[in-house]
Amino acid sequence: MGTFSIWHWLIVLVVVLVLFGGRGKIPSLMGDVAKGIKSFKSNMKDENAASSEKVEEAETITATKREDETAKS
């Protein structure tokens, strides 16, 4: 049978079927990875926006307290 035995060819066939058989497993896996990356990026943007809003609120509250303290003095 040439340089490879039947077992070598069966293993190669199984690997090819796993990679390229079925409903396109590699494209679906890559699509899932892309969705995960997009979700991660959008969540990071949301988190950064929320944290910057909290910082602005804290600065506003601090400024208001300082104004109140200055007015009382």
N, C-alpha and C positions, 0 to 999 in steps of 0.2 A: 504494500500500500504506500510505498514511498518512504519518506524519512519520518513521518509521524504515524503513530498507531491510531487505532480507532478511538481510544480514550482521549487522545489529544484533540481529535476532530470533534468529538462530542462536547468536550469542555469549551472549545472555541464556538461551537454552535449554541450552546447554552448562554455564553457571554453575549453573543450577538443578539440572541432573542431577548435577553434581559434588557440590553441597551436600546435596541431598535424595535422590539416587538410591542404588541399591544396598542394602546392608544397614544403612542408618542410620549413615553415616560420622561425622556430628557427635556423636551419642550415644556411639559407641564411642571417639571421640577424647577426649571429656570424661571417659568412664570411665577411660581410660588416664591422663589427667592426674590424676584423683582418686586412683588407685592409686599413682601416683608421689609425690603429696603425702603420703599416708598412710605410705608406705615411708620417705620422708625424715624424717617426724616420729618414727616408731618408732626409726629408726637414731640420731637425735639423742638420744632418751631413753636408748637403750642406751649410747651413747657417754658421756653425762653420768653415768650410773650407774657405768660402768666407771672413769671418771676420779675420781669421788668415792671409790670403793673403793680406788683406788691412793693417793689422798691419805691416807685413813685408815690404810692399811698403812704408808705412809712415816712418819706421825706415831707409830704404834705402835712401829716399829723405832727411831725417834729417841728415843722415851721409854725404851725398853729399853736402848739404848746409854748414855743418861745415867744410868740407874739402875746399870748395870754400872760405869761410871766413878766414880760416887759411892761405890759399895761398895768399890772397889779403893783409894780414897784414904783 
